[in-house]
Amino acid sequence: MTISKQIGQRLRAARLAHKYSLSELASRTRTLSKSRISNYEQGIRRMGIEEAQELAEALDGVTPAYLLCLDDASPLSEDEWRLIQRYRRTDARGRDVILQVADIQGNYPAEPASGSGKDE
């Protein structure tokens, strides 16, 4: 598979993870059209650094390096993406509540996952 096809698959997967249509993603960018993004996804055209940056900004939590297949690890989990999206969609009061909860929870270390679900 060519790098253009791999980049296209990664872009499409990121778009679908955010539940955006091609039109929605295009509207979230400054300069990219629906057909241009479709061409990237199909591997017909290869996006440049500027386009990757613009798409990364539109796809909260995705980096240009990830979209260009220069980094294999997605920087954020689906839960983290969802939290960012909800934070950005809420008003100032809601953002304040989210930050307060994060501050409080940050004082407690995460408990290690247990395989059996029972105290060992």
Backbone as a printed PyTorch tensor [residue, N CA C, xyz], in Angstrom:
tensor([[[  0.8530,  -1.1730,   0.0000],
         [  0.0000,   0.0000,   0.0000],
         [  0.9020,   1.2410,   0.0000]],

        [[  0.5010,   2.2270,  -0.7840],
         [  1.2990,   3.4610,  -0.8750],
         [  1.1000,   4.3110,   0.3760]],

        [[  2.0440,   5.2020,   0.6210],
         [  1.9390,   6.0970,   1.7780],
         [  0.7210,   7.0120,   1.6470]],

        [[  0.3970,   7.4230,   0.4140],
         [ -0.7880,   8.2620,   0.2140],
         [ -2.0580,   7.5410,   0.6530]],

        [[ -2.1480,   6.2580,   0.3640],
         [ -3.3170,   5.4600,   0.7770],
         [ -3.3420,   5.3010,   2.2930]],

        [[ -2.1720,   5.0780,   2.9100],
         [ -2.1070,   4.9420,   4.3690],
         [ -2.5300,   6.2360,   5.0550]],

        [[ -2.0500,   7.3570,   4.5240],
         [ -2.4270,   8.6590,   5.0760],
         [ -3.9370,   8.8520,   4.9320]],

        [[ -4.4650,   8.4970,   3.7700],
         [ -5.9050,   8.6220,   3.5350],
         [ -6.7260,   7.7880,   4.4910]],

        [[ -6.2800,   6.5610,   4.7490],
         [ -7.0000,   5.6960,   5.6840],
         [ -6.9690,   6.2660,   7.0970]],

        [[ -5.8270,   6.8150,   7.4710],
         [ -5.6980,   7.3860,   8.8110],
         [ -6.5980,   8.6160,   8.9560]],

        [[ -6.6350,   9.4550,   7.9280],
         [ -7.5000,  10.6340,   7.9520],
         [ -8.9610,  10.2180,   8.0490]],

        [[ -9.3510,   9.2650,   7.2480],
         [-10.7470,   8.8060,   7.2560],
         [-11.1190,   8.2270,   8.6210]],

        [[-10.2360,   7.4180,   9.2040],
         [-10.5020,   6.8300,  10.5230],
         [-10.6570,   7.9220,  11.5830]],

        [[ -9.8190,   8.9440,  11.5230],
         [ -9.9150,  10.0470,  12.4880],
         [-11.2230,  10.8040,  12.2940]],

        [[-11.6010,  11.0350,  11.0430],
         [-12.8620,  11.7500,  10.7610],
         [-14.0510,  10.9490,  11.2820]],

        [[-14.0570,   9.6510,  11.0160],
         [-15.1680,   8.8100,  11.4600],
         [-15.2000,   8.6710,  12.9810]],

        [[-14.0380,   8.6580,  13.6240],
         [-13.9970,   8.5970,  15.0910],
         [-14.6550,   9.8240,  15.7040]],

        [[-14.5750,  10.9510,  14.9990],
         [-15.2170,  12.1780,  15.4700],
         [-16.6650,  12.2790,  14.9960]],

        [[-17.0830,  11.3100,  14.1750],
         [-18.4440,  11.2690,  13.6250],
         [-18.7440,  12.4710,  12.7480]],

        [[-17.7300,  12.9250,  11.9880],
         [-17.9030,  14.0300,  11.0520],
         [-18.1290,  13.4910,   9.6480]],

        [[-19.0340,  14.1190,   8.9160],
         [-19.1440,  13.8450,   7.4850],
         [-18.0200,  14.6170,   6.7960]],

        [[-17.8200,  14.3550,   5.5180],
         [-16.8220,  15.1280,   4.7690],
         [-17.1720,  16.6140,   4.7960]],

        [[-18.4430,  16.9150,   4.6410],
         [-18.8790,  18.3180,   4.6590],
         [-18.6150,  18.9750,   6.0030]],

        [[-18.9030,  18.2510,   7.0790],
         [-18.6710,  18.8090,   8.4180],
         [-17.1890,  19.0800,   8.6490]],

        [[-16.3470,  18.1320,   8.2490],
         [-14.9130,  18.3360,   8.4370],
         [-14.4360,  19.5210,   7.6030]],

        [[-14.8800,  19.6130,   6.3660],
         [-14.4900,  20.7330,   5.5060],
         [-14.9050,  22.0650,   6.1280]],

        [[-16.0860,  22.1050,   6.7220],
         [-16.5660,  23.3620,   7.3180],
         [-15.7600,  23.7460,   8.5630]],

        [[-15.0970,  22.7830,   9.1870],
         [-14.2820,  23.0520,  10.3710],
         [-12.8730,  23.5220,  10.0040]],

        [[-12.5260,  23.4620,   8.7040],
         [-11.2090,  23.9240,   8.2560],
         [-11.3400,  25.3300,   7.6830]],

        [[-10.1880,  25.9600,   7.4700],
         [-10.1940,  27.3160,   6.9140],
         [-10.2340,  27.2930,   5.3870]],

        [[ -9.5560,  26.3260,   4.7640],
         [ -9.3900,  26.3910,   3.3120],
         [ -9.7030,  25.1100,   2.5570]],

        [[ -9.9440,  24.0070,   3.2480],
         [-10.0850,  22.7230,   2.5600],
         [-11.5310,  22.4170,   2.1920]],

        [[-11.7180,  21.9630,   0.9730],
         [-13.0550,  21.6110,   0.4920],
         [-13.3440,  20.1330,   0.7650]],

        [[-14.6130,  19.8060,   0.6720],
         [-15.0610,  18.4190,   0.8310],
         [-14.3800,  17.5170,  -0.2020]],

        [[-14.2920,  17.9620,  -1.4430],
         [-13.6830,  17.1400,  -2.4840],
         [-12.1850,  16.9690,  -2.2680]],

        [[-11.5170,  18.0070,  -1.7580],
         [-10.0840,  17.8950,  -1.4790],
         [ -9.8350,  16.8640,  -0.3820]],

        [[-10.6320,  16.9340,   0.6890],
         [-10.4890,  15.9700,   1.7870],
         [-10.7870,  14.5580,   1.2900]],

        [[-11.8010,  14.4120,   0.4630],
         [-12.1260,  13.1140,  -0.1210],
         [-10.9550,  12.5810,  -0.9430]],

        [[-10.3120,  13.4510,  -1.7120],
         [ -9.1390,  13.0410,  -2.4910],
         [ -8.0050,  12.5650,  -1.5880]],

        [[ -7.8180,  13.2320,  -0.4510],
         [ -6.8020,  12.7840,   0.5120],
         [ -7.1600,  11.4010,   1.0510]],

        [[ -8.4240,  11.2270,   1.4240],
         [ -8.8570,   9.9520,   1.9980],
         [ -8.7160,   8.7980,   1.0120]],

        [[ -8.9350,   9.0630,  -0.2640],
         [ -8.8390,   8.0220,  -1.2850],
         [ -7.4030,   7.7830,  -1.7500]],

        [[ -6.4760,   8.6260,  -1.3030],
         [ -5.0910,   8.4920,  -1.7210],
         [ -4.8180,   9.0520,  -3.1010]],

        [[ -5.7620,   9.8240,  -3.6330],
         [ -5.6020,  10.4370,  -4.9530],
         [ -4.5980,  11.5800,  -4.8720]],

        [[ -4.6820,  12.3290,  -3.7880],
         [ -3.7490,  13.4320,  -3.5240],
         [ -3.1170,  13.1990,  -2.1670]],

        [[ -1.9020,  13.6720,  -2.0040],
         [ -1.2370,  13.5920,  -0.7010],
         [ -1.2310,  14.9800,  -0.0780]],

        [[ -1.6990,  15.0510,   1.1640],
         [ -1.7280,  16.3420,   1.8510],
         [ -0.3160,  16.7740,   2.2200]],

        [[ -0.1270,  18.0740,   2.2450],
         [  1.1350,  18.6420,   2.6920],
         [  1.0900,  18.9590,   4.1720]],

        [[  2.1580,  19.5120,   4.6610],
         [  2.2630,  19.8350,   6.0800],
         [  1.1920,  20.8420,   6.5050]],

        [[  0.9750,  21.8670,   5.6830],
         [ -0.0180,  22.8860,   6.0390],
         [ -1.4160,  22.2960,   6.1220]],

        [[ -1.7500,  21.4370,   5.1720],
         [ -3.0730,  20.8070,   5.1820],
         [ -3.2190,  19.8630,   6.3760]],

        [[ -2.1530,  19.1350,   6.6870],
         [ -2.1890,  18.2420,   7.8500],
         [ -2.4070,  19.0390,   9.1300]],

        [[ -1.7670,  20.1930,   9.2310],
         [ -1.9440,  21.0490,  10.4050],
         [ -3.3930,  21.5350,  10.5000]],

        [[ -3.9330,  21.9570,   9.3830],
         [ -5.3120,  22.4510,   9.3620],
         [ -6.3030,  21.3460,   9.7270]],

        [[ -6.0920,  20.1510,   9.1940],
         [ -6.9720,  19.0340,   9.5120],
         [ -6.8110,  18.6000,  10.9670]],

        [[ -5.5840,  18.6250,  11.4750],
         [ -5.3510,  18.2620,  12.8680],
         [ -6.0890,  19.2100,  13.8130]],

        [[ -6.0990,  20.4950,  13.4770],
         [ -6.8290,  21.4670,  14.2920],
         [ -8.3310,  21.1950,  14.2550]],

        [[ -8.8360,  20.7660,  13.1130],
         [-10.2600,  20.4760,  12.9710],
         [-10.6380,  19.1520,  13.6450]],

        [[ -9.6800,  18.2350,  13.7250],
         [ -9.9060,  16.9340,  14.3550],
         [ -9.2780,  16.9500,  15.7430]],

        [[ -9.9530,  17.5630,  16.6730],
         [ -9.4380,  17.7320,  18.0350],
         [ -8.6860,  16.5010,  18.5200]],

        [[ -7.4610,  16.7050,  18.9890],
         [ -6.6990,  15.6200,  19.5890],
         [ -5.8360,  14.8250,  18.6370]],

        [[ -5.8340,  15.1750,  17.3640],
         [ -5.0100,  14.4860,  16.3740],
         [ -3.8590,  15.4130,  16.0080]],

        [[ -2.6800,  14.8540,  15.8360],
         [ -1.5330,  15.6780,  15.4630],
         [ -1.2620,  15.5690,  13.9640]],

        [[ -0.6370,  16.5850,  13.3860],
         [ -0.2510,  16.4910,  11.9690],
         [  0.6660,  15.2980,  11.7180]],

        [[  1.5830,  15.0290,  12.6420],
         [  2.4990,  13.8920,  12.4810],
         [  1.7340,  12.5780,  12.4230]],

        [[  0.6940,  12.4470,  13.2150],
         [ -0.1300,  11.2420,  13.1890],
         [ -0.8370,  11.1120,  11.8400]],

        [[ -1.4340,  12.2070,  11.3580],
         [ -2.1320,  12.1590,  10.0760],
         [ -1.1970,  11.8170,   8.9220]],

        [[  0.0330,  12.2850,   8.9880],
         [  1.0110,  12.0480,   7.9070],
         [  1.7580,  10.7250,   8.0780]],

        [[  1.3280,   9.9010,   9.0320],
         [  1.9340,   8.5900,   9.2910],
         [  3.3960,   8.6940,   9.7260]],

        [[  3.7270,   9.7970,  10.3830],
         [  5.0770,   9.9550,  10.9200],
         [  5.1330,   9.5030,  12.3740]],

        [[  3.9700,   9.3260,  12.9810],
         [  3.8500,   8.8910,  14.3670],
         [  2.7070,   7.8890,  14.4010]],

        [[  2.9600,   6.6980,  14.9150],
         [  1.9370,   5.6580,  14.8960],
         [  0.9620,   5.6960,  16.0580]],

        [[  1.3070,   6.3710,  17.1130],
         [  0.4370,   6.3940,  18.2830],
         [ -0.4960,   7.6000,  18.2210]],

        [[ -1.7770,   7.3260,  18.3420],
         [ -2.7270,   8.4300,  18.4500],
         [ -2.4880,   9.0920,  19.7930]],

        [[ -2.3810,  10.4020,  19.8290],
         [ -2.0440,  11.0670,  21.0860],
         [ -3.1470,  11.0120,  22.1370]],

        [[ -4.3930,  10.8020,  21.7300],
         [ -5.5000,  10.7890,  22.6840],
         [ -6.3870,   9.5700,  22.4610]],

        [[ -6.9340,   9.0560,  23.5500],
         [ -7.8960,   7.9600,  23.4650],
         [ -9.2550,   8.5300,  23.0480]],

        [[-10.1990,   7.6440,  22.7400],
         [-11.5390,   8.1000,  22.3680],
         [-12.1980,   8.8600,  23.5210]],

        [[-11.9860,   8.3920,  24.7610],
         [-12.5560,   9.0920,  25.9200],
         [-11.9820,  10.5040,  26.0380]],

        [[-10.6730,  10.6410,  25.8010],
         [-10.0500,  11.9610,  25.8700],
         [-10.5920,  12.8700,  24.7730]],

        [[-10.7790,  12.3400,  23.5670],
         [-11.3680,  13.1260,  22.4810],
         [-12.7570,  13.5940,  22.8690]],

        [[-13.5620,  12.6580,  23.4320],
         [-14.9260,  13.0010,  23.8240],
         [-14.9370,  14.0960,  24.8830]],

        [[-14.0280,  14.0140,  25.8440],
         [-13.9510,  15.0250,  26.8970],
         [-13.6010,  16.3930,  26.3100]],

        [[-12.6470,  16.4320,  25.4040],
         [-12.2660,  17.6970,  24.7670],
         [-13.4450,  18.2720,  23.9910]],

        [[-14.1370,  17.4270,  23.2260],
         [-15.2800,  17.9050,  22.4570],
         [-16.3580,  18.4710,  23.3720]],

        [[-16.6480,  17.7980,  24.4540],
         [-17.6750,  18.2810,  25.3790],
         [-17.2410,  19.5730,  26.0510]],

        [[-15.9810,  19.6680,  26.4170],
         [-15.4600,  20.8970,  27.0280],
         [-15.6370,  22.0660,  26.0660]],

        [[-15.2950,  21.8760,  24.8120],
         [-15.3730,  22.9620,  23.8360],
         [-16.8030,  23.3570,  23.5020]],

        [[-17.7400,  22.4450,  23.6760],
         [-19.1360,  22.7390,  23.3280],
         [-19.9170,  23.3930,  24.4600]],

        [[-19.3610,  23.3820,  25.6550],
         [-20.1020,  23.9120,  26.7890],
         [-19.8270,  25.4030,  26.9930]],

        [[-20.6210,  26.0160,  27.8440],
         [-20.4320,  27.4390,  28.1420],
         [-19.3550,  27.6220,  29.2170]],

        [[-19.1130,  28.8490,  29.6060],
         [-18.0580,  29.1590,  30.5760],
         [-18.2980,  28.4570,  31.9160]],

        [[-19.5400,  28.4070,  32.3630],
         [-19.8590,  27.7490,  33.6290],
         [-19.5470,  26.2550,  33.5540]],

        [[-19.9330,  25.6250,  32.4610],
         [-19.6570,  24.1970,  32.2760],
         [-18.1670,  23.9050,  32.2230]],

        [[-17.4120,  24.7820,  31.5440],
         [-15.9610,  24.6060,  31.4840],
         [-15.3440,  24.7100,  32.8680]],

        [[-15.8510,  25.6500,  33.6660],
         [-15.3390,  25.8120,  35.0200],
         [-15.5900,  24.5480,  35.8430]],

        [[-16.7710,  23.9590,  35.7170],
         [-17.1000,  22.7320,  36.4500],
         [-16.1730,  21.5980,  36.0170]],

        [[-15.9770,  21.4550,  34.7130],
         [-15.0960,  20.3970,  34.2080],
         [-13.6840,  20.5610,  34.7580]],

        [[-13.1780,  21.7870,  34.7640],
         [-11.8300,  22.0350,  35.2880],
         [-11.7520,  21.7730,  36.7910]],

        [[-12.8060,  22.1170,  37.5300],
         [-12.8180,  21.8490,  38.9710],
         [-12.7690,  20.3470,  39.2430]],

        [[-13.5600,  19.5890,  38.5020],
         [-13.5620,  18.1310,  38.6790],
         [-12.1850,  17.5690,  38.3320]],

        [[-11.5860,  18.0390,  37.2540],
         [-10.2610,  17.5610,  36.8550],
         [ -9.2240,  17.8980,  37.9160]],

        [[ -9.3040,  19.0950,  38.4840],
         [ -8.3680,  19.4860,  39.5370],
         [ -8.5030,  18.5860,  40.7640]],

        [[ -9.7330,  18.3200,  41.1670],
         [ -9.9730,  17.4730,  42.3390],
         [ -9.4840,  16.0490,  42.0670]],

        [[ -9.8540,  15.5140,  40.9160],
         [ -9.4750,  14.1470,  40.5830],
         [ -7.9750,  13.9930,  40.3840]],

        [[ -7.3100,  15.0710,  39.9870],
         [ -5.8640,  15.0320,  39.8010],
         [ -5.1020,  14.8240,  41.0910]],

        [[ -5.7740,  15.0200,  42.2270],
         [ -5.1510,  14.7940,  43.5270],
         [ -5.1330,  13.3290,  43.9280]],

        [[ -5.8650,  12.4880,  43.2010],
         [ -5.9570,  11.0700,  43.5250],
         [ -5.2920,  10.2590,  42.4220]],

        [[ -4.2640,   9.4850,  42.7690],
         [ -3.6130,   8.6740,  41.7310],
         [ -4.5770,   7.6020,  41.2130]],

        [[ -4.4320,   7.2900,  39.9360],
         [ -5.2750,   6.2550,  39.3370],
         [ -4.9470,   4.9150,  39.9720]],

        [[ -5.9830,   4.1300,  40.2340],
         [ -5.7730,   2.8060,  40.8050],
         [ -5.4080,   1.8430,  39.6930]],

        [[ -4.4890,   0.9230,  39.9640],
         [ -4.1400,  -0.0590,  38.9290],
         [ -5.3440,  -0.9330,  38.6110]],

        [[ -5.4630,  -1.3040,  37.3480],
         [ -6.5770,  -2.1600,  36.9260],
         [ -6.3750,  -3.5540,  37.4970]],

        [[ -7.4660,  -4.1290,  37.9540],
         [ -7.4260,  -5.4880,  38.5080],
         [ -8.0340,  -6.4420,  37.4980]],

        [[ -7.4020,  -7.5560,  37.3100],
         [ -7.8900,  -8.5370,  36.3450],
         [ -9.1420,  -9.2390,  36.7740]],

        [[ -9.3350,  -9.4650,  38.0910],
         [-10.4710, -10.2690,  38.5390],
         [-11.6520,  -9.4430,  38.9990]],

        [[-11.4290,  -8.1620,  39.2880],
         [-12.5050,  -7.3330,  39.7830],
         [-12.7400,  -7.4830,  41.2640]],

        [[-11.9860,  -8.4210,  41.9530],
         [-12.1150,  -8.6360,  43.3860],
         [-10.8540,  -8.1650,  44.0710]],

        [[-10.9570,  -7.8940,  45.3580],
         [ -9.7670,  -7.5420,  46.1350],
         [ -8.8420,  -8.7480,  46.1800]],

        [[ -7.5700,  -8.5040,  45.9520],
         [ -6.6310,  -9.6220,  45.9180],
         [ -5.8080,  -9.6930,  47.1790]]])
